[in-house]
């Protein structure tokens, strides 16, 4: 069984765009993951720990045969391969990969919550998710992305379109 899942990617250390590109490439190279679509890239101010450089953020849609836990493990391995070091909560990082949505599943484990618990509160996630989202209401929430963005108007000012990353899927260029 295959599932469509959505992953948020962010980077604020070194060559940020290259880290995003490498993460996409590595995820797509996994035998159980196929990247279907990528969002535009947005530059955003840091949240939480603010004494750090701006982030580049994006969202990718993937098709996977992996369970949600296996997909999370694959994402964490890519973070590790790209030099992610966890020292400061919400601190600087070469790459951050968060599993936002996994089909229409609701999962609540100690190490994994789907939908991502901060999904509806972060414009830096909602704006790029809106680029690749297929459908109306978000699963579980039963509201559209636009609905949640309407409550984040002040926060949304910190989300600026930065550009795109060249990415081709098996069927041609990504729909970003």
WORA-V762916 format. One record per residue. RES is the residue in three letters. PHI is phi in whole degrees, 0 to 359 (NA if undefined). D_CENTER is the distance of its C-alpha to the mean C-alpha in whole Angstrom. Layout:
res = {RES:RES}
phi = {PHI:PHI}
d_center = {D_CENTER:D_CENTER}
//
This chain:
res = {UNK:UNK:UNK:UNK:UNK:UNK:UNK:UNK:UNK:UNK:UNK:UNK:UNK:UNK:UNK:UNK:UNK:UNK:UNK:UNK:UNK:UNK:UNK:UNK:UNK:UNK:UNK:UNK:UNK:UNK:UNK:UNK:UNK:UNK:UNK:UNK:UNK:UNK:UNK:UNK:UNK:UNK:UNK:UNK:UNK:UNK:UNK:UNK:UNK:UNK:UNK:UNK:UNK:UNK:UNK:UNK:UNK:UNK:UNK:UNK:UNK:UNK:UNK:UNK:UNK:UNK:UNK:UNK:UNK:UNK:UNK:UNK:UNK:UNK:UNK:UNK:UNK:UNK:UNK:UNK:UNK:UNK:UNK:UNK:UNK:UNK:UNK:UNK:UNK:UNK:UNK:UNK:UNK:UNK:UNK:UNK:UNK:UNK:UNK:UNK:UNK:UNK:UNK:UNK:UNK:UNK:UNK:UNK:UNK:UNK:UNK:UNK:UNK:UNK:UNK:UNK:UNK:UNK:UNK:UNK:UNK:UNK:UNK:UNK:UNK:UNK:UNK:UNK:UNK:UNK:UNK:UNK:UNK:UNK:UNK:UNK:UNK:UNK:UNK:UNK:UNK:UNK:UNK:UNK:UNK:UNK:UNK:UNK:UNK:UNK:UNK:UNK:UNK:UNK:UNK:UNK:UNK:UNK:UNK:UNK:UNK:UNK:UNK:UNK:UNK:UNK:UNK:UNK:UNK:UNK:UNK:UNK:UNK:UNK:UNK:UNK}
phi = {NA:254:230:270:231:233:238:265:239:214:208:219:237:66:279:304:296:294:298:297:300:296:296:299:300:292:297:293:286:294:298:258:227:231:287:263:201:232:278:295:255:238:265:223:287:295:240:85:275:265:275:199:290:295:260:258:232:202:229:240:258:233:251:219:259:281:290:301:294:293:295:299:299:297:295:295:295:298:304:297:298:266:86:295:237:261:241:248:302:62:278:300:203:293:205:228:233:244:276:272:222:227:57:252:286:242:232:226:240:301:254:207:234:233:300:306:299:259:310:278:254:235:298:292:258:295:298:291:300:299:295:245:291:253:120:270:292:289:300:76:284:57:224:278:299:303:302:289:296:296:272:247:305:292:295:296:298:274:248:238:297:260:161:224:243:292:210:242:272:300:265:124:300:298:278:274}
d_center = {22:19:16:13:10:6:4:1:4:7:11:14:17:19:18:14:14:15:13:10:13:14:11:10:14:14:12:14:17:17:20:18:15:15:12:13:12:9:9:11:11:11:13:13:16:15:15:17:19:20:22:20:19:16:12:11:7:6:4:6:9:11:14:15:18:17:17:14:16:16:13:12:15:14:10:13:15:13:13:16:17:16:18:15:18:18:21:20:18:15:17:16:14:14:11:8:6:6:7:7:10:12:15:17:17:17:17:19:20:20:17:15:14:13:12:10:13:12:10:13:14:12:12:9:7:9:11:8:8:11:12:11:12:15:18:19:18:15:16:18:18:20:19:18:15:18:19:17:16:20:20:18:20:21:18:17:19:17:14:16:15:16:16:14:14:17:15:18:17:21:22:21:19:16:16:14}
//
